[in-house]
Amino acid sequence: MDLLTVAQQRYTTKAYDADQTIPQKDLETLLEVLRLTPSSINIQPWHFLVISSDDAKERVTHAMTGGHAYNAPKILKSSHTIVFCTRTDVSDEYLKQLIEQDASIGRFRDASSKQTQADVRKGYVDQYRQSEGGVQRWMENQTFIALGEALFAAATLGIDATPIGGFDAETLDAEFNLTAQGLTSSVVLALGYRSEDDFNAKLPKSRLSKEQLFTVL
Ligand SMILES: Cc1cc2nc3c(=O)[nH]c(=O)nc-3n(C[C@H](O)[C@H](O)[C@H](O)COP(=O)(O)O)c2cc1C
């Protein structure tokens, strides 16, 4: 499928066929795409809970009650669900881990270029710390890049998907002990295969026009 067809045909799945499971190979491809997601100063501020068991799916739905209850069946009938988590802060220890990762892969020609990269990264983190929304909002923006990558990758692999912001993050954080790990849940992605009675599969895609969206200068 060419990329425009993928963009036109992907859609937010509202009902899943619980009997269909994503092949392991496709799941691994999807996770590798997530791992390769680009981020500002390569901060990689995310962690992904890959939910595959019925028990774990049920636990995710604890955060989908009340006004969010309509999202719970999507999780329960998904093949897999991914909880996109974001770090709540950037410690010096984490920055050191990143720079050592860069070094181990051979990105620096000498100790001085390694130090320069460490200083630049720290400078940006300090700058974002002072910005409105702070370092957490900046990091969460990166996590949503991963969501975009996953949506496109899933569609390319013929996997249906539902990005889900309709959940209670505090409940989900408590359910999976995320706060203690320095993480918070940012967005959830249900993955699988559409049920035949998914009303949304037949609806036309609604988007603003090119004229409204693009200013060519
Ligand atoms: C960050 C984000 C959060 C969303 N949250 C939900 C949600 O909680 N439940 C749901 O059914 N759809 C959710 N959606 C789906 C959007 O409503 C959908 O992407 C939009 O209407 C465009 O339609 P399409 O994805 O079918 O092209 C979410 C989408 C995004 C990107």
The ligand as an SDF file (V2000), in Angstrom:
LIG
                    3D

 31 33  0  0  0  0  0  0  0  0999 V2000
   -4.5260   11.7380   21.3110 C   0  0  0  0  0  0  0  0  0  0  0  0
   -5.8260   11.1510   20.8430 C   0  0  0  0  0  0  0  0  0  0  0  0
   -6.7750   10.7620   21.7600 C   0  0  0  0  0  0  0  0  0  0  0  0
   -7.9600   10.1530   21.3400 C   0  0  0  0  0  0  0  0  0  0  0  0
   -8.8440    9.6640   22.2690 N   0  0  0  0  0  0  0  0  0  0  0  0
   -9.8830    8.8950   21.8530 C   0  0  0  0  0  0  0  0  0  0  0  0
  -10.6930    8.2120   22.7930 C   0  0  0  0  0  0  0  0  0  0  0  0
  -10.5110    8.3060   24.0040 O   0  0  0  0  0  0  0  0  0  0  0  0
  -11.6900    7.3910   22.3220 N   0  0  0  0  0  0  0  0  0  0  0  0
  -11.9170    7.2400   20.9710 C   0  0  0  0  0  0  0  0  0  0  0  0
  -12.8220    6.4830   20.5940 O   0  0  0  0  0  0  0  0  0  0  0  0
  -11.1750    7.9340   20.0490 N   0  0  0  0  0  0  0  0  0  0  0  0
  -10.1600    8.7260   20.4550 C   0  0  0  0  0  0  0  0  0  0  0  0
   -9.3680    9.3750   19.5290 N   0  0  0  0  0  0  0  0  0  0  0  0
   -9.6770    9.2430   18.0930 C   0  0  0  0  0  0  0  0  0  0  0  0
  -10.0410   10.5610   17.4000 C   0  0  0  0  0  0  0  0  0  0  0  0
  -11.3280   10.9460   17.7490 O   0  0  0  0  0  0  0  0  0  0  0  0
   -9.8410   10.3740   15.9120 C   0  0  0  0  0  0  0  0  0  0  0  0
   -8.4870   10.1440   15.6320 O   0  0  0  0  0  0  0  0  0  0  0  0
  -10.3230   11.5590   15.0680 C   0  0  0  0  0  0  0  0  0  0  0  0
  -11.7030   11.7390   15.2050 O   0  0  0  0  0  0  0  0  0  0  0  0
   -9.9620   11.3830   13.6160 C   0  0  0  0  0  0  0  0  0  0  0  0
  -10.5610   10.2210   13.0840 O   0  0  0  0  0  0  0  0  0  0  0  0
   -9.7470    9.0180   12.4460 P   0  0  0  0  0  0  0  0  0  0  0  0
   -8.6990    8.5910   13.4570 O   0  0  0  0  0  0  0  0  0  0  0  0
  -10.7800    7.9350   12.2650 O   0  0  0  0  0  0  0  0  0  0  0  0
   -9.1210    9.4750   11.1820 O   0  0  0  0  0  0  0  0  0  0  0  0
   -8.2090    9.9990   19.9480 C   0  0  0  0  0  0  0  0  0  0  0  0
   -7.2470   10.4280   19.0270 C   0  0  0  0  0  0  0  0  0  0  0  0
   -6.0600   10.9710   19.4430 C   0  0  0  0  0  0  0  0  0  0  0  0
   -5.0200   11.3450   18.4150 C   0  0  0  0  0  0  0  0  0  0  0  0
  1  2  1  0
  2  3  1  0
  2 30  2  0
  3  4  2  0
  4  5  1  0
  4 28  1  0
  5  6  2  0
  6  7  1  0
  6 13  1  0
  7  8  2  0
  7  9  1  0
  9 10  1  0
 10 11  2  0
 10 12  1  0
 12 13  2  0
 13 14  1  0
 14 15  1  0
 14 28  1  0
 15 16  1  0
 16 17  1  0
 16 18  1  0
 18 19  1  0
 18 20  1  0
 20 21  1  0
 20 22  1  0
 22 23  1  0
 23 24  1  0
 24 25  2  0
 24 26  1  0
 24 27  1  0
 28 29  2  0
 29 30  1  0
 30 31  1  0
M  END
$$$$
